[in-house]
Amino acid sequence: MLKEFRTFALKGNVVDLAVGIIIGAAFTGIVSSLVNDVVMPPIGVLMGGIDFSDYFIVLKGGEAPASLAAAKDAGVPVLAYGKFINALINFLIVAWALFFVVRQMNTLRRRFEAQEAQAAQAPATPPRQEQLLTEIRDLLKAQS
């Protein structure tokens, strides 16, 4: 069983998957920073200084705390829909980026398949010796 596990774990697909997950985790950090530090501030300015990450609804009666952090510190149950909006924007950016990556990969794959098909259709030139033998044969036929 150990040998079978080692064979499974060292297959190329498993290693590729592990690399993909690690790169995906790093990419998630980049996208989160892009959304929180680059995209959301201008949107907030355009909307009059709104910060979506601090939007929440108090679920239990009482006075609403000044911020989401204050609500969480006080133990007030809240529905933090602003964080959901940020997560949704993160998802859309990741999906958009992956769309372009997959689109480029498909374009490259089609181009590569077209080159392969063209190479398969093109008649292979015979080796130089075969060309010379064909010429000699044709000359001998012509002399007889």
Buried (B, 14 or more C-beta within 10 A) or exposed (E): EEEEEEEEEEEEEEEEEEEEEEEEEEBEEEBBEBBBEEBBEEBBEEEEEEBBBBBBEBEEEEEEBEEBEEBBEEEBEBEBEBBEBBEEBBEEBBEEBEEEEEEEEEEEEEEEEEEEEEEEEEEEEEEEEEEEEEEEEEEEEEEE
